[in-house]
């Protein structure tokens, strides 16, 4: 089974490309923090990804550098020759699905402020009632 799920942030604004057949695609990189990194030392891995068709179009339309996304796909390897004729391998995630995890407010750098009303009985804890075992219905 070949399945990859990654949660990370876009390293730059994604761009849309179209191949000779007219199919849309977007090649992008996400930065994924490593789990279990030593305290005080943040380690990050960078994964190349390729999305196709509507997924690519929506990614470019709605996401930008720094957006937090989850990609699900397959790990693939392509071989090519560099300028010197050396054989190289290019690993990337062939994306089957993308989830956008940040809200539009977060992506715009805005924060939602929550206000607490002083007379709201659900947020006013100054009149807390102590319960005993006898007060419980079970």
C-alpha positions in Angstrom: 0.0 0.0 0.0 1.3 3.4 -0.9 -0.5 6.2 1.0 0.8 9.5 2.4 -1.0 12.0 4.6 0.8 15.2 5.5 -0.2 18.3 7.4 1.9 21.4 6.7 2.1 25.0 5.5 2.6 26.1 1.9 6.1 27.5 1.4 5.0 29.9 -1.3 1.9 30.9 -3.2 0.9 28.0 -5.4 0.9 28.5 -9.2 -1.3 27.0 -11.9 0.3 25.3 -15.0 -1.3 23.7 -18.0 0.3 20.9 -20.0 0.1 20.3 -23.7 -3.2 18.3 -23.3 -4.8 21.3 -21.5 -4.8 19.6 -18.0 -4.3 21.9 -15.1 -1.7 21.1 -12.4 0.1 22.8 -9.5 3.4 21.8 -8.1 4.0 23.1 -4.6 6.0 22.4 -1.4 4.7 22.1 2.1 6.7 22.5 5.3 5.9 19.8 7.9 7.3 20.1 11.4 8.9 16.9 12.7 7.2 15.1 15.6 9.6 14.5 18.5 12.1 17.2 17.6 14.4 18.1 20.5 13.2 20.8 22.8 14.2 24.3 21.5 15.2 22.9 18.1 12.5 23.0 15.5 13.1 20.5 12.7 11.1 20.7 9.5 10.8 18.5 6.4 9.9 19.9 3.0 7.7 17.8 0.7 7.1 18.4 -3.0 3.6 17.8 -4.1 1.6 17.8 -7.4 -2.1 18.3 -7.6 -4.2 18.1 -10.8 -7.3 19.4 -12.4 -9.9 21.0 -10.1 -7.8 20.3 -7.0 -5.0 22.4 -8.4 -7.3 25.2 -9.6 -8.9 25.5 -6.1 -5.6 25.3 -4.4 -4.3 28.3 -6.4 -7.5 30.2 -6.1 -8.0 29.8 -2.3 -4.7 29.2 -0.7 -1.4 31.2 -0.3 2.0 31.1 1.3 1.7 30.0 4.9 -1.7 28.4 4.6 -2.1 25.2 6.6 -3.3 22.3 4.5 -3.6 18.5 4.6 -2.6 16.5 1.6 -3.4 12.8 1.0 -1.8 11.0 -1.9 0.8 8.5 -3.1 4.6 8.8 -2.9 6.0 8.7 -6.4 9.5 8.7 -7.9 10.4 10.0 -11.4 13.8 9.6 -13.0 15.4 12.2 -15.2 18.9 13.2 -16.4 20.5 16.4 -15.2 22.5 18.8 -17.5 25.7 16.6 -17.0 23.9 13.4 -18.1 23.7 12.0 -14.6 20.6 10.0 -13.7 18.6 11.6 -10.8 15.5 10.6 -8.9 12.7 13.1 -8.0 10.4 12.1 -5.2 7.0 13.8 -4.7 3.5 13.3 -3.4 0.9 12.7 -6.1 -2.0 14.4 -4.4 -5.4 12.7 -4.5 -7.1 15.0 -1.9 -6.5 18.4 -0.2 -8.1 19.7 2.9 -7.9 23.4 3.9 -7.5 23.5 7.7 -7.2 27.3 8.3 -10.1 29.7 8.4 -10.3 32.6 6.1 -9.7 34.9 9.1 -6.5 33.1 9.9 -5.3 33.3 6.3 -5.9 37.0 6.2 -4.0 37.5 9.5 -7.1 38.5 11.3 -8.2 37.1 14.6 -11.7 36.6 15.8 -12.2 38.3 19.2 -14.7 36.8 21.5 -16.4 39.1 23.9 -17.9 37.8 27.2 -21.0 39.5 28.5 -20.9 40.2 32.2 -24.5 39.1 32.7 -24.2 35.9 30.7 -24.9 33.0 33.2 -22.8 30.6 31.1 -19.6 32.7 31.4 -20.0 34.3 34.8 -18.3 32.0 37.2 -18.4 34.3 40.2 -21.5 32.5 41.5 -20.2 28.9 41.3 -22.3 26.4 43.3 -20.7 23.6 45.1 -22.2 20.2 44.6 -22.2 17.3 47.0 -22.6 13.6 46.3 -26.2 13.9 47.5 -27.0 16.4 44.7 -26.0 14.0 42.0 -28.9 12.0 40.4 -26.9 8.7 40.3 
